[in-house]
Amino acid sequence: MQFVDQNSLIKPEYVPESAWHKHSPFVFWLLARLKPKCIVELGVHNGFSFFVFCQYALDRLRAGKCMCYAIDHWQGDEHAGIYDTDIFQKFIQHQGQYLEVSKVIKSTFREGLSYFEDESIDLLHIDGRHYYDDVKEDFNDWKRKLKKDAIVLFHDTQVFDSGFGVHQFWAEVHKEFSLVFEFLHGHGLGVLCFGDGQSLPITLRKFFALSGRQKDSVSAVYHRLGNEVHFEYLLKAYGVQFDSS
Ligand SMILES: C[S@@+](CC[C@H](N)C(=O)[O-])C[C@H]1O[C@@H](n2cnc3c(N)ncnc32)[C@H](O)[C@@H]1O
C-alpha cells in the first residue's frame, strides 16, 4: 500500500521514555515522502521524536542535507514535569551522534524564532506545553517561518484532561486549512499542510484526501505498528523477558 511501506517499518534507534512512541512508524513514512530540508521541533524533552527526525536526516545525508533543530528550555513544564539538569545532559550526549544533521537551541520557543528566516521550514513539530493558549501561540508565532505547503505536526490532539487544549486548537485550524489528517492513537497526532498542497508529492496529496474505510485502514495499520514500538520500549524498560521465537 502506498501509504504504508518499508519506511513505516524502520525501528527508531533511540527509545527513551516518551508519549510519542506510537507515531514513529507514520513519521518515518512521512519523512521519506516529504524529503524535508529543514525540520524544527518545539518541545524535545528526552528527544524521542527529535531523534526520529535525526535518524532520517543522517540516513539520507548522501542524497542531500536535512537539518533538524531542537528547541526547548529543558526546564520542563506543568504537563511534562519539572526536570533536573541530567535530562539535558543525556540528550546532548546522544545528540553527539547527529552533529552533522542537528542543532540544539536551548531557549524558549519565542527566543528560538530569531534563528530562522521567514518561509524556511519544511516540517514543524509542535509539542511544547499543551494548554490551548500555548499551542495557539506556538502556531501563530511560527507560521511565518513555514514554507508554502510545509507540514505541521501537533501532538496530543486526543488528550482531554489536565487542561490540555490541543484538541480545541486543532478543531479551529481544521476549519482554516483543508489538508488535515488526525491519528487518534498515541494521544492523537494532527497532521496539517500549510497551503493548498500543490507542491506536495502526489502520494502526500492522496494521503490528505483519504476518507472512509481506506482512511480507517491506514490509521489502524499505524496504530498497530506504533503499538509495537511502544511495546518494545516497555519490554526493555521493565526488563520483561519473552520468548521471541
Ligand atoms: C511534551 S514535552 C516534549 C516531548 C518530546 N517531543 C518527545 O518526543 O517525547 C514538552 C517540552 O516542551 C518544553 N517547553 C514547554 N514550553 C516551552 C517554551 N515555551 N519554551 C521552550 N520549551 C518549552 C518543556 O521543557 C518540555 O521538555
The ligand as an SDF file (V2000), in Angstrom:
LIG
                    3D

 27 29  0  0  0  0  0  0  0  0999 V2000
    5.8250   17.0830   25.8650 C   0  0  0  0  0  0  0  0  0  0  0  0
    7.4980   17.5250   26.0910 S   0  0  0  0  0  0  0  0  0  0  0  0
    8.2140   17.0880   24.5380 C   0  0  0  0  0  0  0  0  0  0  0  0
    8.1610   15.6060   24.2350 C   0  0  0  0  0  0  0  0  0  0  0  0
    9.0360   15.1330   23.0850 C   0  0  0  0  0  0  0  0  0  0  0  0
    8.6730   15.7230   21.8200 N   0  0  0  0  0  0  0  0  0  0  0  0
    9.0460   13.6210   22.9840 C   0  0  0  0  0  0  0  0  0  0  0  0
    9.3100   13.0760   21.8950 O   0  0  0  0  0  0  0  0  0  0  0  0
    8.8310   12.9260   23.9850 O   0  0  0  0  0  0  0  0  0  0  0  0
    7.3940   19.2670   26.1010 C   0  0  0  0  0  0  0  0  0  0  0  0
    8.7080   20.0290   26.2340 C   0  0  0  0  0  0  0  0  0  0  0  0
    8.4650   21.4110   25.9340 O   0  0  0  0  0  0  0  0  0  0  0  0
    9.3010   22.2250   26.7320 C   0  0  0  0  0  0  0  0  0  0  0  0
    8.6660   23.5460   26.7720 N   0  0  0  0  0  0  0  0  0  0  0  0
    7.4040   23.8280   27.1220 C   0  0  0  0  0  0  0  0  0  0  0  0
    7.1320   25.1330   26.9330 N   0  0  0  0  0  0  0  0  0  0  0  0
    8.2760   25.6880   26.4290 C   0  0  0  0  0  0  0  0  0  0  0  0
    8.6320   27.0010   25.9760 C   0  0  0  0  0  0  0  0  0  0  0  0
    7.7460   27.9990   25.9850 N   0  0  0  0  0  0  0  0  0  0  0  0
    9.8670   27.2160   25.5160 N   0  0  0  0  0  0  0  0  0  0  0  0
   10.7780   26.1830   25.4770 C   0  0  0  0  0  0  0  0  0  0  0  0
   10.4870   24.9170   25.8780 N   0  0  0  0  0  0  0  0  0  0  0  0
    9.2560   24.6710   26.3350 C   0  0  0  0  0  0  0  0  0  0  0  0
    9.4300   21.5000   28.0520 C   0  0  0  0  0  0  0  0  0  0  0  0
   10.6560   21.8150   28.6840 O   0  0  0  0  0  0  0  0  0  0  0  0
    9.3380   20.0190   27.6160 C   0  0  0  0  0  0  0  0  0  0  0  0
   10.6210   19.4460   27.5160 O   0  0  0  0  0  0  0  0  0  0  0  0
  1  2  1  0
  2  3  1  0
  2 10  1  0
  3  4  1  0
  4  5  1  0
  5  6  1  0
  5  7  1  0
  7  8  2  0
  7  9  1  0
 10 11  1  0
 11 12  1  0
 11 26  1  0
 12 13  1  0
 13 14  1  0
 13 24  1  0
 14 15  1  0
 14 23  1  0
 15 16  2  0
 16 17  1  0
 17 18  1  0
 17 23  2  0
 18 19  1  0
 18 20  2  0
 20 21  1  0
 21 22  2  0
 22 23  1  0
 24 25  1  0
 24 26  1  0
 26 27  1  0
M  CHG  2   2   1   9  -1
M  END
$$$$
